[in-house]
Amino acid sequence: MNSINSNTLQNAAVLYCGDLPADNLASLLRRYGMQLIRIEIHTNIPGSYWGDSEAGLIDMRLYARADTPVHSALHEACHYICMDPQRRQHLDTDAGGGYEEENAVCYLQILLSEQIEGMGKQRMFTDMDRWGYSFRLGSSQAWFEQDAADARQWLLDRALIGPSNLPSWKLRQ
């Protein structure tokens, strides 16, 4: 990713795409047939639903800058993975989906964080909470460990993870 001031990244509240080893996120996305498009810092991110530094989605392309939070990139990638083929075919900015799918997206992004060098579940929990994800048990970790059985089952039913919570590296069909 494009480099930004290393002092900014070191003191950052969340882990940014610019903090990652060069091909780490891109190689994870390729396993799902996705392409990471790196955008210059201070440039609008195509396909970003929330704007600012949030990741964007258009077709099978995930757009991110060095200052895009890793949790945002993984969240948008998980929307792509979890959506049905009809929505995936017309994807441009708004991933859509309902409540159950949104929970599955959050669950899967936590699982996939283990595949990102320097991230992992604990950092993902911290970053999700710092960014303002809201869970009725008060934290992403409490939700994941105590209240996410339905999200896990949703992913299992669609063969997106296996019984051991490892990703299947398949898209929803």
N, C-alpha and C positions, 0 to 999 in steps of 0.2 A: 504494500500500500504506500501511498505518498507519505513521506515523513512529516511529522509535525514536531514542534518543540518537545524534546525528550523530558524537560522539566514539567511541562504541562501533562504529559502522559504519566510520569512518575507520581505526580500529586493528584491524579484524576480519581474521581469517586468510583468510576467503573472502568472495566477493561475495554479498550478501543481496538478496532481492527488494525490500526497502525502499530499496536503493541505486539501483534502476532508474528510468528515466523512467516516469511514471504509467501509460501504456498500452502500453509496449513488449512485455512478456510477454503481456499479454491479446490484443494484436493478432496475435502469432505463433500463439497457441493457436486463435484464431478461424479461422485458415487451415485448421485441421484439424477444425473443427466442435466445438472444445472451449470450455469456459467457465472463466475464472479466477474463483474465489470467494475474496475476501480475508477473512481471519479476524483478529479482534482479537488483538493481542499478549497473551501469557500465557493464551490460550484453547486448549483441545485442538483439534487439527486433525483433522476428520473424514476417514476413509479413509487415515490415515497408517499405513503398515505398521510403521515403526520408532518412531513416536511422537516426542516432543519437538518440535523445530522442522521435522522432515522433512515434505515435501509429501505430500498425500493425494489419492487417486483414488476417486471413486464415479461410475459411469456416465461421462459425458463431461465431468465437472466435476473440475478440479484445484483443490485447496484449499491455500492458502499464507498465511503471515503475513509481516510485514516482516522477521522474523528467520529466515525459511526460506532456506537457501542456494539460489542460482540453479541450481547444478548439480543439486540435489535436485528442483527444479521441472521442469527440462528432462529429467532422467532418468525421472521418473514420466510426463511427457507422452510421451516416446519409447516407454515401455511401451505406452501407449494406442495410439500410431501403429502399433507393430510387432505387436501381438497380433491374432489372427484374429478375425473378426466374432463367432463364437460366444462367445469369452471376453469380448470387448468388451461384448456384450449383457448379461452378468451381472456386470460389474465392480463390485466393492466391496472396496477395500483391498488385496487380494492380486492383483497382476497376473499371477502365475504365469509360465509360459514356461520353456523349457529353456536350456541352456548357450549354444547358437548364437544364440538370440534375445537373451539377456542381453548378449552381445558386440555384437550389432547395435544394441541400445539404447544402449550406451556410445559406439559409433561415431557414431550419429546425433545423440546429444546434443552431441558435439564439433562436428559439422557445423552444427547449429542454433545453437550458441553464437555463430557468426558473424553471426547475425540479431539478436543482443541487443546493443544499444548499451552499451558499457562492458565487455562480456564478451570475445568472440572466443576463438579456439582456445587461444592462449597462456595466457590467464587461466583457461580451463576446465581445461587440463592442470594448472596450478598448484593450482587448487582441488580437483580430483579427487585429486591426490597428497596434499595437506594433509588431506583428509577421510578418507583411508585406503583408497581404491580400490586393489586389488591386481592387479598385472600381472606376469607372469613375467619380463619384461625390466626390471623395476624402476621403471618410470614409465609414466604414461598416454601421454606423448608418444612414448616409444620403442615402446610397443605400437602406437599409431596409425600411426606411420611405418614400422614394420618387421615387424609381426606381425599385422596386422588385415585381411589380404586376404580371409580367410574371412568376416569380419563385413561388409566392404564388398560382397562378392559376394552375401551373404544379402540385403542391402538392394536391390541391383541386381535380383536374381531376383524380388523382390516389388514392383518398380517404385516403391520408396520414395525412391530417389535416381536421378539420371541418371548417365551415364558421366563427366561432369565433376564429380561429387560434390555437385551441387546438389540440394536437396530437391525432390521432385515435388509436395509439398503434398497428397499423397494418403494415405489410410489403407490398411493391408494389407487385401486382399480375400480 
